[in-house]
Amino acid sequence: MTHGARPEQVWGIGLSEDAAAAISTALGSGYLLRNWPNGEQPGERDVAQAAPLAVFVVKKAWEAMPAMARKRLEDWDVPQRVLLLGPRQCVSDFEGFLDSGFLSAVSEPLTDKKVRDVIFRAQEVKCLYDDIFRMTREIMLERELLSRKTDLVLFLNRILTRASETLDPTSILANAREDLELLLPLRGLMGVIWQLSGSGTLEAELLLEGDMDQDAESHWTEELLRQAEKTAGKAMHAYKATFLDGDANRAPIDIPQSPDEVIFLPLRAGGQVFGLLALYRAKGRPLGKDQVQTLYAAVNHLALALKNAALFHQAKIRADRDCLTRIHNRRAFDERLMEELRRHQRYRHPMTLLMLDIDHFKRVNDRFGHLVGDQVLREVGRLLSEAIRGTDFTARFGGEEFAIILPQTTEEQSRVLAERLRAQIAETVFSHDGQSFSITVSIGVSAVQPGALTRRNELLEKADKALYQAKNLGRNQVCAGLGPLTRTEQPDLGAANAG
């Protein structure tokens, strides 16, 4: 025992003065003996607060001990118990002696050798127990760490798998929101992605939680744009907002009360930052080091998935666009029309289709050439795109024919829009080699009434018939199921006009 260390405790129960003195003498100064005289025993508090190396129990005191006190000592696995026998006593029930948890038995008279031998064996057992406990604790710790690492690997695999299942950014984030809630207390997940426009400015797409009031939406919009500009080092010239699907079981997204409730993590791909994730977290315990590493790994997976989604979106836009007019092409129109018809049948909203054809377009090509004809087509596409709402859909149907899908629009509303388009195009002046000319268009309107199960071909056929009715009535007019809205004379191409 080193100098200044606390003495090792040894207990005695029922020891006589001679036995206690013999044990104290044999143990020396490095030990402290505490003895309960015959008829007394340690209480619950004594057992709870001490950790003696060994307990010498006189046989008579053990046999006379109340059952509750004996049970307390039998269940106490901290010290080693030694049964002390009288000069002529022996252990008749050896198995019962071992079952009671005694390390050994010694008989009086006690000698230094007997006592030290017992203490030595007690120390060996204690060291063995300490080693086993330490090994067990290390094994349990390793198992816990392995289990956590396994859980984190499974978590990352889930993130990666679900992020790779779709090329829709809102679906990627909605899935990630569910997965990240397993890692940290999360109240919301939003993001912003930016890219260069054709003019070299940055345009952003905000991915917002769907369930929020106007104040919260304004806050998150401004904060995401501010963080995006801070990270990109440039202003966002334009932005659009896309909303994640709402969840009835989630609380509405509110405005954070403190900055530390939001974690902004950059989205990187190819060494460049192209976006940010905003994790709106609930108050809770801070993340451990392995959880932080897992979070960053998860964000890296999400960044690749979102980058692929953005590239796919750009490729799809190119594939869905008419190369001449830069508006949607016929294939994209067919897909969108089917989507809108299904939405119409589900929600029973009105819907209208406009078919628009440039009158006598062949005369423009014949007189001014196909390059000028292409210019006319591009200008018409631009005028149509600027005149419609964000929910509407315009496309080049083929040749000099265009189509516009108007969701949630009645036939009367669409006729008014069609007449405005007709007039605006007729007022547009084109020029080539010092010559000015204008064009006109004929428009057919086809409407679907709420609840009607109109097929795609039926809707197209009705719009086509209305268009040809406008043509037959003299062109430069709008026709629908209700009949022509206007009827004007066709401009004379010979008077520096093409109609």
LUMLOMI-182971 format. One record per residue (C-alpha): residue number from 1; residue in three letters; y, z, x. Coordinates in Angstrom, 1 decimal, always signed. Each point is the difference from the previous one (the first is absolute). Layout:
N
- k/r/py/pz/px
- NUM/Ala/Y/Z/X .
...
This chain:
499
- k/r/py/pz/px
- 1/Met/+0.0/+0.0/+0.0 .
- 2/Thr/+3.4/-1.0/+1.4 .
- 3/His/+2.8/+2.5/+0.6 .
- 4/Gly/+2.2/+0.5/-3.0 .
- 5/Ala/-2.5/-1.6/-2.5 .
- 6/Arg/-0.8/+1.9/-3.2 .
- 7/Pro/-3.3/+1.9/+0.1 .
- 8/Glu/-3.0/-1.4/-1.8 .
- 9/Gln/-0.8/+2.0/-3.1 .
- 10/Val/-3.4/+1.5/-0.7 .
- 11/Trp/-0.8/+1.9/-3.1 .
- 12/Gly/-2.4/+2.7/-0.8 .
- 13/Ile/-1.3/+1.2/-3.4 .
- 14/Gly/-1.5/+3.5/-0.2 .
- 15/Leu/+0.0/+0.5/+3.8 .
- 16/Ser/-0.4/+3.6/+1.3 .
- 17/Glu/+2.5/+1.2/+2.5 .
- 18/Asp/-2.6/-0.3/+2.8 .
- 19/Ala/-0.8/-3.6/-1.0 .
- 20/Ala/+3.6/-0.9/-0.3 .
- 21/Ala/+0.7/+1.5/+3.4 .
- 22/Ala/-3.0/-1.8/+1.6 .
- 23/Ile/+1.2/-3.4/-1.4 .
- 24/Ser/+3.6/+0.5/+1.1 .
- 25/Thr/-1.1/+1.0/+3.5 .
- 26/Ala/-2.4/-3.1/+0.2 .
- 27/Leu/+2.7/-2.4/-1.2 .
- 28/Gly/+2.8/+1.2/+2.3 .
- 29/Ser/+3.7/-0.5/-0.3 .
- 30/Gly/-0.1/-3.6/-1.2 .
- 31/Tyr/-1.3/+1.1/-3.4 .
- 32/Leu/+1.2/+2.2/-2.9 .
- 33/Leu/-2.5/+1.8/-2.2 .
- 34/Arg/+0.8/+0.9/-3.6 .
- 35/Asn/-2.5/+2.1/-1.8 .
- 36/Trp/-0.5/+0.9/-3.7 .
- 37/Pro/-1.8/+3.4/-0.3 .
- 38/Asn/-3.1/+0.4/-2.0 .
- 39/Gly/+0.7/-0.6/-3.7 .
- 40/Glu/+3.0/-2.3/+0.6 .
- 41/Gln/+0.1/-3.8/+0.5 .
- 42/Pro/+2.7/-2.7/+0.5 .
- 43/Gly/+1.9/-1.0/-3.0 .
- 44/Glu/+1.0/-3.5/-1.2 .
- 45/Arg/+3.4/+0.2/+1.9 .
- 46/Asp/-1.7/+1.0/+3.2 .
- 47/Val/-2.4/-3.0/-0.2 .
- 48/Ala/+2.8/-2.4/-0.9 .
- 49/Gln/+2.3/+1.0/+2.9 .
- 50/Ala/-2.4/+0.5/+3.0 .
- 51/Ala/-2.4/-2.0/+2.0 .
- 52/Pro/-2.2/+2.3/+2.1 .
- 53/Leu/-2.5/-1.3/+2.5 .
- 54/Ala/-2.8/+2.2/-1.2 .
- 55/Val/-0.7/+2.8/-2.5 .
- 56/Phe/-2.5/+2.8/+0.8 .
- 57/Val/-1.5/+1.2/-3.2 .
- 58/Val/-2.1/+3.1/-0.1 .
- 59/Lys/-3.2/-0.6/-2.0 .
- 60/Lys/+0.5/+3.0/-2.3 .
- 61/Ala/+3.6/-0.9/-0.7 .
- 62/Trp/-1.1/-3.6/-0.9 .
- 63/Glu/-2.7/+1.2/-2.4 .
- 64/Ala/+2.4/+2.5/-1.6 .
- 65/Met/+2.8/-2.6/-0.3 .
- 66/Pro/+1.1/-1.0/-3.5 .
- 67/Ala/-1.3/-3.5/-1.0 .
- 68/Met/+3.5/-1.4/-0.3 .
- 69/Ala/+1.0/+1.1/+3.5 .
- 70/Arg/-3.3/-1.2/+1.4 .
- 71/Lys/+0.4/-3.4/-1.7 .
- 72/Arg/+3.5/-0.2/+1.5 .
- 73/Leu/-1.3/+0.4/+3.5 .
- 74/Glu/-2.9/-2.4/-0.5 .
- 75/Asp/+2.3/-2.7/-1.2 .
- 76/Trp/+2.4/+0.6/+2.9 .
- 77/Asp/-1.0/-2.5/+2.7 .
- 78/Val/+2.7/+0.9/+2.6 .
- 79/Pro/-1.7/+2.8/+2.0 .
- 80/Gln/-3.6/+0.5/+1.2 .
- 81/Arg/-1.6/+3.1/-1.5 .
- 82/Val/-2.3/+2.2/+2.0 .
- 83/Leu/-2.3/+2.5/-1.7 .
- 84/Leu/-0.1/+3.3/+1.8 .
- 85/Leu/-3.3/+1.9/-0.3 .
- 86/Gly/-0.7/+3.6/+0.6 .
- 87/Pro/-2.3/+1.2/+2.9 .
- 88/Arg/-3.2/-0.3/-2.1 .
- 89/Gln/+1.1/-2.7/-2.5 .
- 90/Cys/-1.2/-3.6/-0.2 .
- 91/Val/+0.6/-3.1/-2.1 .
- 92/Ser/-2.8/-0.2/-2.5 .
- 93/Asp/+1.3/-3.1/-1.8 .
- 94/Phe/+1.0/-2.4/+2.8 .
- 95/Glu/+0.6/-3.0/-2.2 .
- 96/Gly/+2.2/+2.1/-2.3 .
- 97/Phe/+1.8/+1.2/+3.1 .
- 98/Leu/+0.8/-3.6/+1.0 .
- 99/Asp/+0.8/-1.1/-3.5 .
- 100/Ser/+2.6/+2.7/-0.1 .
- 101/Gly/+1.8/-1.8/+2.9 .
- 102/Phe/-0.7/+2.4/+2.8 .
- 103/Leu/+0.2/-1.4/+3.5 .
- 104/Ser/-2.4/+2.6/+1.5 .
- 105/Ala/-1.1/+3.7/-0.2 .
- 106/Val/+0.4/+2.6/+2.7 .
- 107/Ser/-1.4/+3.6/+0.0 .
- 108/Glu/+1.5/+3.2/+1.3 .
- 109/Pro/+0.6/+1.3/+2.5 .
- 110/Leu/+2.5/-2.7/+0.8 .
- 111/Thr/+0.4/-1.1/+3.6 .
- 112/Asp/+2.6/-2.2/+1.6 .
- 113/Lys/-2.6/-2.7/+0.4 .
- 114/Lys/-0.9/+0.0/-3.6 .
- 115/Val/+3.6/-0.1/-1.2 .
- 116/Arg/+1.1/-2.6/+2.5 .
- 117/Asp/-3.1/-2.2/-0.8 .
- 118/Val/+0.9/+0.1/-3.7 .
- 119/Ile/+3.7/-0.8/+0.8 .
- 120/Phe/-1.0/-2.9/+2.3 .
- 121/Arg/-2.2/-1.5/-2.8 .
- 122/Ala/+2.8/+0.5/-2.5 .
- 123/Gln/+2.4/-1.9/+2.3 .
- 124/Glu/-2.5/-2.8/+0.5 .
- 125/Val/-0.5/-0.4/-3.7 .
- 126/Lys/+3.8/+0.2/-0.6 .
- 127/Cys/+0.6/-2.7/+2.7 .
- 128/Leu/-2.8/-2.1/-1.6 .
- 129/Tyr/+1.6/+0.4/-3.4 .
- 130/Asp/+3.4/-0.8/+1.4 .
- 131/Asp/-1.3/-3.1/+1.6 .
- 132/Ile/-1.8/-1.1/-3.2 .
- 133/Phe/+3.1/+0.7/-2.0 .
- 134/Arg/+2.2/-1.9/+2.4 .
- 135/Met/-2.5/-3.0/+0.0 .
- 136/Thr/-0.2/+0.1/-3.7 .
- 137/Arg/+3.7/+0.1/-0.4 .
- 138/Glu/+0.4/-2.9/+2.4 .
- 139/Ile/-2.7/-2.0/-1.8 .
- 140/Met/+1.7/+0.7/-3.3 .
- 141/Leu/+3.3/-1.0/+1.5 .
- 142/Glu/-1.5/-3.2/+1.4 .
- 143/Arg/-1.7/-0.7/-3.4 .
- 144/Glu/+3.3/+0.5/-1.7 .
- 145/Leu/+1.9/-2.3/+2.4 .
- 146/Leu/-2.8/-2.6/-0.4 .
- 147/Ser/+0.2/+0.3/-3.7 .
- 148/Arg/+3.7/-0.4/+0.0 .
- 149/Lys/-0.2/-3.0/+2.3 .
- 150/Thr/-2.7/-1.5/-2.2 .
- 151/Asp/+2.2/+0.6/-3.1 .
- 152/Leu/+3.0/-1.6/+1.8 .
- 153/Val/-2.1/-3.0/+1.0 .
- 154/Leu/-1.2/-0.4/-3.5 .
- 155/Phe/+3.6/+0.3/-1.2 .
- 156/Leu/+1.1/-2.7/+2.4 .
- 157/Asn/-2.9/-2.2/-1.0 .
- 158/Arg/+1.0/+0.5/-3.7 .
- 159/Ile/+3.7/-0.9/+0.8 .
- 160/Leu/-1.0/-3.1/+1.9 .
- 161/Thr/-2.6/-1.1/-2.6 .
- 162/Arg/+2.3/+0.4/-3.0 .
- 163/Ala/+3.0/-1.5/+1.9 .
- 164/Ser/-2.1/-3.1/+0.8 .
- 165/Glu/-1.1/-0.5/-3.6 .
- 166/Thr/+3.2/-1.5/-1.2 .
- 167/Leu/+3.0/-2.0/+1.2 .
- 168/Asp/+2.4/+1.5/-2.6 .
- 169/Pro/+2.4/+2.5/+1.7 .
- 170/Thr/+0.3/+2.1/-3.1 .
- 171/Ser/-3.8/+0.3/-0.3 .
- 172/Ile/-0.2/+0.9/+3.7 .
- 173/Leu/+2.5/+2.8/-0.3 .
- 174/Ala/-1.4/+1.3/-3.3 .
- 175/Asn/-3.5/+0.3/+1.6 .
- 176/Ala/+1.6/+1.6/+3.1 .
- 177/Arg/+1.8/+2.5/-2.2 .
- 178/Glu/-3.3/+1.2/-1.4 .
- 179/Asp/-1.6/+0.1/+3.4 .
- 180/Leu/+2.8/+1.8/+1.8 .
- 181/Glu/+0.0/+2.7/-2.6 .
- 182/Leu/-3.3/+1.1/+1.5 .
- 183/Leu/+1.8/+0.6/+3.3 .
- 184/Leu/+3.3/+1.6/-1.0 .
- 185/Pro/+1.7/+1.2/-3.1 .
- 186/Leu/+1.7/-3.2/-1.1 .
- 187/Arg/+2.5/-0.4/-2.9 .
- 188/Gly/+0.7/-3.7/+0.5 .
- 189/Leu/-0.5/-3.0/+2.4 .
- 190/Met/+2.6/-2.8/+0.3 .
- 191/Gly/+0.8/-2.7/+2.5 .
- 192/Val/+2.4/-2.7/+1.1 .
- 193/Ile/-0.9/-3.3/+1.7 .
- 194/Trp/+2.5/-2.4/+1.4 .
- 195/Gln/+0.0/-3.5/+1.4 .
- 196/Leu/+2.3/-2.7/+1.2 .
- 197/Ser/+1.3/-2.4/-2.6 .
- 198/Gly/+0.6/-3.7/+0.6 .
- 199/Ser/+3.6/+0.7/+0.9 .
- 200/Gly/-1.0/+2.7/+2.6 .
- 201/Thr/+1.0/+3.0/-2.1 .
- 202/Leu/-2.4/+2.9/-0.9 .
- 203/Glu/-1.4/+0.2/-3.5 .
- 204/Ala/-1.8/+3.1/-1.1 .
- 205/Glu/-2.7/+0.8/-2.6 .
- 206/Leu/+0.0/+3.5/-1.3 .
- 207/Leu/-3.4/+1.4/-1.2 .
- 208/Leu/+1.0/+2.9/-2.3 .
- 209/Glu/-1.9/+2.5/-2.1 .
- 210/Gly/-0.1/-1.2/-3.6 .
- 211/Asp/+0.7/+3.3/-1.7 .
- 212/Met/+3.5/+1.1/+0.7 .
- 213/Asp/+3.3/+0.3/-1.8 .
- 214/Gln/+3.2/-2.0/+0.8 .
- 215/Asp/+1.5/+2.6/+2.3 .
- 216/Ala/-3.3/+0.3/+2.0 .
- 217/Glu/-0.3/-3.8/+0.2 .
- 218/Ser/+3.6/-0.3/+1.3 .
- 219/His/-0.6/+2.7/+2.6 .
- 220/Trp/-3.3/-1.5/+1.3 .
- 221/Thr/+1.5/-3.5/+0.0 .
- 222/Glu/+3.0/+1.0/+2.1 .
- 223/Glu/-2.1/+2.2/+2.3 .
- 224/Leu/-2.6/-2.6/+0.7 .
- 225/Leu/+2.7/-2.6/+0.7 .
- 226/Arg/+1.9/+2.4/+2.2 .
- 227/Gln/-3.1/+0.9/+2.0 .
- 228/Ala/-1.0/-3.7/+0.2 .
- 229/Glu/+3.4/-1.0/+1.4 .
- 230/Lys/-0.1/+2.9/+2.5 .
- 231/Thr/-3.5/-1.0/+1.2 .
- 232/Ala/+0.6/-3.8/+0.1 .
- 233/Gly/+3.5/+0.4/+1.5 .
- 234/Lys/+1.3/-2.6/-2.5 .
- 235/Ala/+1.3/+0.0/-3.6 .
- 236/Met/-2.2/-1.0/-2.9 .
- 237/His/+1.6/-3.1/-1.4 .
- 238/Ala/-2.0/+0.1/-3.2 .
- 239/Tyr/-2.8/+1.9/-1.5 .
- 240/Lys/-2.4/+0.1/-2.9 .
- 241/Ala/-1.9/+2.9/-1.5 .
- 242/Thr/-3.7/+0.1/-0.9 .
- 243/Phe/-1.5/+3.0/-1.8 .
- 244/Leu/-3.4/+1.6/+0.5 .
- 245/Asp/-2.1/+0.6/-3.1 .
- 246/Gly/+0.8/+3.4/-1.6 .
- 247/Asp/-2.5/+2.8/-0.3 .
- 248/Ala/+0.0/+2.1/-3.1 .
- 249/Asn/-1.4/+3.0/+1.9 .
- 250/Arg/+2.8/+0.0/+2.6 .
- 251/Ala/+3.3/+1.7/-0.4 .
- 252/Pro/+3.0/-2.4/-0.1 .
- 253/Ile/+1.6/-0.7/+3.4 .
- 254/Asp/+3.2/+2.0/+0.4 .
- 255/Ile/+2.7/+0.3/+2.7 .
- 256/Pro/-1.1/+2.1/+3.1 .
- 257/Gln/+1.9/+3.2/+0.5 .
- 258/Ser/-0.2/-0.1/+3.8 .
- 259/Pro/-0.5/-2.7/+2.6 .
- 260/Asp/-3.2/+1.6/+1.4 .
- 261/Glu/-1.7/-0.8/-3.3 .
- 262/Val/-0.1/-3.7/+1.0 .
- 263/Ile/-1.8/-1.5/+2.9 .
- 264/Phe/+1.0/-3.5/+1.1 .
- 265/Leu/-2.6/-1.9/+2.0 .
- 266/Pro/+0.6/-3.4/+1.5 .
- 267/Leu/-2.3/-2.9/-0.8 .
- 268/Arg/-0.8/-2.0/+3.1 .
- 269/Ala/-1.9/-3.2/+0.6 .
- 270/Gly/-0.1/-2.1/+3.2 .
- 271/Gly/+2.3/+2.5/+1.7 .
- 272/Gln/+2.8/-0.5/-2.6 .
- 273/Val/+1.1/+2.3/-2.7 .
- 274/Phe/+0.2/-1.8/-3.4 .
- 275/Gly/+0.1/+2.9/-2.4 .
- 276/Leu/-0.1/+3.7/-0.8 .
- 277/Leu/-2.1/+2.4/-2.0 .
- 278/Ala/+1.6/+2.9/-1.8 .
- 279/Leu/-2.4/+2.9/-0.6 .
- 280/Tyr/+1.6/+2.4/-2.5 .
- 281/Arg/-2.1/+3.2/+0.5 .
- 282/Ala/-0.3/+3.2/-1.8 .
- 283/Lys/+0.7/+3.3/+1.8 .
- 284/Gly/-3.1/+1.3/+1.8 .
- 285/Arg/-1.5/+0.8/+3.3 .
- 286/Pro/+0.9/-2.1/+2.9 .
- 287/Leu/-2.5/-2.6/+1.1 .
- 288/Gly/-2.3/+0.7/+2.9 .
- 289/Lys/+0.0/-2.1/+3.2 .
- 290/Asp/-3.1/-2.0/-1.1 .
- 291/Gln/+1.4/-0.5/-3.5 .
- 292/Val/+3.2/-1.4/+1.5 .
- 293/Gln/-2.0/-2.4/+2.2 .
- 294/Thr/-2.0/-1.0/-3.0 .
- 295/Leu/+3.2/-0.6/-2.1 .
- 296/Tyr/+1.4/-2.3/+2.7 .
- 297/Ala/-3.3/-1.9/+0.3 .
- 298/Ala/+0.0/-0.4/-3.8 .
- 299/Val/+3.5/-1.3/+0.0 .
- 300/Asn/-1.0/-2.5/+2.8 .
- 301/His/-2.8/-1.3/-2.3 .
- 302/Leu/+2.4/-0.2/-2.9 .
- 303/Ala/+2.6/-1.9/+2.1 .
- 304/Leu/-2.6/-2.7/+0.9 .
- 305/Ala/-1.0/-0.3/-3.7 .
- 306/Leu/+3.6/-0.2/-1.2 .
- 307/Lys/+0.9/-2.5/+2.7 .
- 308/Asn/-3.0/-2.2/-1.0 .
- 309/Ala/+1.1/+0.4/-3.6 .
- 310/Ala/+3.5/-1.2/+0.9 .
- 311/Leu/-1.3/-2.9/+2.0 .
- 312/Phe/-2.3/-1.0/-2.9 .
- 313/His/+3.0/+0.3/-2.4 .
- 314/Gln/+2.1/-2.3/+2.3 .
- 315/Ala/-2.9/-2.5/+0.2 .
- 316/Lys/-0.5/+0.1/-3.7 .
- 317/Ile/+3.7/-0.6/-0.6 .
- 318/Arg/-0.3/-3.0/+2.2 .
- 319/Ala/-3.1/-1.2/-1.7 .
- 320/Asp/+1.5/+0.7/-3.5 .
- 321/Arg/+3.3/-1.8/+0.8 .
- 322/Asp/+0.8/-3.7/-0.5 .
- 323/Cys/+0.9/-1.3/+3.5 .
- 324/Leu/+2.9/-2.0/-1.3 .
- 325/Thr/+1.8/+2.2/-2.6 .
- 326/Arg/-1.2/+3.4/+1.5 .
- 327/Ile/-0.8/+1.2/-3.5 .
- 328/His/-3.5/+0.7/-1.2 .
- 329/Asn/-2.5/-2.8/-0.2 .
- 330/Arg/-2.5/-1.0/-2.7 .
- 331/Arg/-2.8/+2.2/+1.3 .
- 332/Ala/+2.1/+3.1/+0.0 .
- 333/Phe/+1.3/-0.9/-3.4 .
- 334/Asp/-3.5/-0.3/-1.5 .
- 335/Glu/-0.9/+3.5/+1.5 .
- 336/Arg/+3.1/+1.6/-1.3 .
- 337/Leu/-0.3/-1.6/-3.5 .
- 338/Met/-3.5/+1.5/-0.3 .
- 339/Glu/+1.3/+3.4/+1.1 .
- 340/Glu/+2.9/-0.1/-2.5 .
- 341/Leu/-2.3/-1.0/-2.9 .
- 342/Arg/-2.3/+2.9/+0.7 .
- 343/Arg/+3.0/+2.3/+0.2 .
- 344/His/+1.3/-1.4/-3.3 .
- 345/Gln/-3.3/+0.5/-1.7 .
- 346/Arg/-0.3/+3.6/+1.3 .
- 347/Tyr/+3.6/+1.2/-0.8 .
- 348/Arg/+0.7/-2.5/-2.9 .
- 349/His/+3.4/-1.0/+1.4 .
- 350/Pro/+1.6/-3.4/-0.8 .
- 351/Met/-0.2/-2.7/+2.7 .
- 352/Thr/+1.4/-3.4/+0.4 .
- 353/Leu/-0.6/-3.1/+2.2 .
- 354/Leu/+2.6/-2.6/+0.9 .
- 355/Met/-0.9/-3.5/+1.2 .
- 356/Leu/+2.8/-1.8/+1.6 .
- 357/Asp/+0.2/-3.7/+1.1 .
- 358/Ile/+2.8/-1.9/+1.8 .
- 359/Asp/+1.0/-2.9/-2.1 .
- 360/His/-0.3/-3.5/+1.6 .
- 361/Phe/-0.8/+1.5/+3.4 .
- 362/Lys/-1.4/-3.3/+1.2 .
- 363/Arg/+3.5/-1.5/-0.2 .
- 364/Val/+1.3/+2.5/+2.4 .
- 365/Asn/-2.7/-0.9/+2.6 .
- 366/Asp/+0.4/-3.7/-0.6 .
- 367/Arg/+3.8/+0.1/+0.4 .
- 368/Phe/+0.6/+2.7/+2.6 .
- 369/Gly/-3.4/+0.3/+1.8 .
- 370/His/-2.7/+2.6/+0.1 .
- 371/Leu/+1.9/+2.3/+2.3 .
- 372/Val/+2.7/+0.4/-2.6 .
- 373/Gly/-2.6/+0.4/-2.7 .
- 374/Asp/-1.5/+2.9/+2.1 .
- 375/Gln/+3.5/+1.5/+0.2 .
- 376/Val/+0.2/-0.1/-3.8 .
- 377/Leu/-3.4/+1.7/-0.4 .
- 378/Arg/+1.0/+2.7/+2.5 .
- 379/Glu/+3.3/+0.6/-1.9 .
- 380/Val/-1.7/+0.2/-3.4 .
- 381/Gly/-2.5/+2.5/+1.5 .
- 382/Arg/+2.8/+2.1/+1.3 .
- 383/Leu/+2.0/+0.0/-3.2 .
- 384/Leu/-3.1/+1.0/-2.0 .
- 385/Ser/-0.8/+2.9/+2.4 .
- 386/Glu/+3.5/+1.4/-0.1 .
- 387/Ala/+0.2/-0.2/-3.8 .
- 388/Ile/-3.1/+2.0/-0.8 .
- 389/Arg/-0.9/+3.7/+0.1 .
- 390/Gly/-2.1/+1.7/+2.6 .
- 391/Thr/-2.9/+0.3/-2.5 .
- 392/Asp/+0.1/-3.7/-0.8 .
- 393/Phe/-1.9/-2.7/+1.9 .
- 394/Thr/+1.1/-3.5/+0.8 .
- 395/Ala/-2.1/-2.7/+1.6 .
- 396/Arg/-0.1/-3.7/+0.8 .
- 397/Phe/-2.6/-1.2/-2.4 .
- 398/Gly/-0.3/-3.4/+1.6 .
- 399/Gly/+2.2/-3.0/+1.0 .
- 400/Glu/+3.4/+0.6/-1.7 .
- 401/Glu/-1.4/+2.4/-2.5 .
- 402/Phe/+0.6/+3.8/+0.1 .
- 403/Ala/-1.4/+3.0/-2.0 .
- 404/Ile/+1.4/+3.5/-0.7 .
- 405/Ile/-2.0/+2.9/-1.3 .
- 406/Leu/+2.1/+2.5/-2.0 .
- 407/Pro/-1.8/+3.3/-0.7 .
- 408/Gln/+1.2/+2.2/-2.8 .
- 409/Thr/+2.3/-2.8/-1.3 .
- 410/Thr/+0.1/-1.3/-3.5 .
- 411/Glu/+0.3/-3.7/-0.9 .
- 412/Glu/+3.6/+0.4/-1.1 .
- 413/Gln/+0.9/+1.7/+3.3 .
- 414/Ser/-1.7/-2.7/+2.0 .
- 415/Arg/+1.7/-2.8/-1.9 .
- 416/Val/+3.4/+1.6/+0.9 .
- 417/Leu/-1.0/+0.2/+3.7 .
- 418/Ala/-1.4/-3.5/+0.0 .
- 419/Glu/+3.3/-1.4/-1.5 .
- 420/Arg/+2.0/+1.9/+2.7 .
- 421/Leu/-2.3/-1.5/+2.7 .
- 422/Arg/+0.4/-3.5/-1.5 .
- 423/Ala/+3.7/+0.3/+0.0 .
- 424/Gln/+0.3/+1.4/+3.5 .
- 425/Ile/-2.1/-2.8/+1.4 .
- 426/Ala/+1.9/-2.6/-1.8 .
- 427/Glu/+3.3/+1.3/+1.4 .
- 428/Thr/-1.3/+0.0/+3.6 .
- 429/Val/+1.4/-2.9/+2.1 .
- 430/Phe/-1.9/-1.6/+2.8 .
- 431/Ser/+1.4/-2.3/+2.6 .
- 432/His/-1.3/-2.5/+2.5 .
- 433/Asp/+1.9/-2.5/+2.2 .
- 434/Gly/+3.2/+0.7/-1.9 .
- 435/Gln/-1.6/-0.5/-3.4 .
- 436/Ser/-0.3/+2.8/-2.5 .
- 437/Phe/-2.6/+0.3/-2.7 .
- 438/Ser/-1.5/+2.5/-2.4 .
- 439/Ile/-3.4/+0.4/-1.7 .
- 440/Thr/-1.3/+1.4/-3.2 .
- 441/Val/-3.2/+1.8/-1.0 .
- 442/Ser/-2.2/+0.2/-3.1 .
- 443/Ile/-1.5/+3.4/-0.8 .
- 444/Gly/-3.0/+0.9/-2.2 .
- 445/Val/-0.5/+3.6/-1.3 .
- 446/Ser/-3.3/+1.5/-0.9 .
- 447/Ala/-0.2/+3.6/-1.3 .
- 448/Val/-2.8/+2.4/-0.4 .
- 449/Gln/+0.5/+2.5/-2.8 .
- 450/Pro/-1.0/+3.7/+0.5 .
- 451/Gly/-3.7/+0.6/-0.5 .
- 452/Ala/-0.8/-3.7/-0.1 .
- 453/Leu/-3.1/-1.0/+2.1 .
- 454/Thr/+1.5/-3.2/+1.4 .
- 455/Arg/-2.0/-1.8/+2.6 .
- 456/Arg/+1.5/-1.4/+3.2 .
- 457/Asn/-0.6/-3.6/-0.9 .
- 458/Glu/+1.4/+0.5/-3.5 .
- 459/Leu/+3.3/+1.4/+1.4 .
- 460/Leu/+0.3/-2.8/+2.5 .
- 461/Glu/-0.7/-2.6/-2.6 .
- 462/Lys/+2.6/+1.4/-2.4 .
- 463/Ala/+2.6/+0.0/+2.8 .
- 464/Asp/-0.9/-3.5/+1.0 .
- 465/Lys/+0.3/-1.3/-3.6 .
- 466/Ala/+3.4/+1.7/-0.3 .
- 467/Leu/+1.1/-1.6/+3.2 .
- 468/Tyr/-1.0/-3.5/-1.1 .
- 469/Gln/+1.7/+0.6/-3.3 .
- 470/Ala/+3.2/+0.7/+1.9 .
- 471/Lys/-0.6/-3.2/+2.0 .
- 472/Asn/-0.6/-2.1/-3.2 .
- 473/Leu/+3.1/+1.4/-1.6 .
- 474/Gly/+2.2/-1.4/+2.8 .
- 475/Arg/-0.5/+2.4/+2.9 .
- 476/Asn/+2.4/+2.6/+1.3 .
- 477/Gln/-1.0/+2.5/-2.7 .
- 478/Val/-2.1/+3.0/-0.8 .
- 479/Cys/-2.9/-0.2/-2.5 .
- 480/Ala/-2.4/+2.7/-1.2 .
- 481/Gly/-2.0/+0.8/-3.1 .
- 482/Leu/+3.2/+0.5/-1.8 .
- 483/Gly/+1.2/-3.5/+0.8 .
- 484/Pro/+2.7/-1.3/+2.3 .
- 485/Leu/+2.9/+2.2/+0.9 .
- 486/Thr/+2.4/-2.7/+1.3 .
- 487/Arg/+0.1/-3.7/+0.2 .
- 488/Thr/+2.4/-1.7/+2.4 .
- 489/Glu/+0.1/-3.5/+1.2 .
- 490/Gln/-1.6/-0.9/+3.3 .
- 491/Pro/+2.7/-0.5/+2.8 .
- 492/Asp/+0.3/-3.5/+1.3 .
- 493/Leu/-1.4/-0.3/+3.6 .
- 494/Gly/+2.1/-3.1/+0.5 .
- 495/Ala/+3.2/+2.0/-0.2 .
- 496/Ala/-0.8/+1.8/+3.3 .
- 497/Asn/-2.4/+2.2/-2.0 .
- 498/Ala/-3.7/+0.3/+0.0 .
- 499/Gly/-1.4/+1.4/-3.2 .
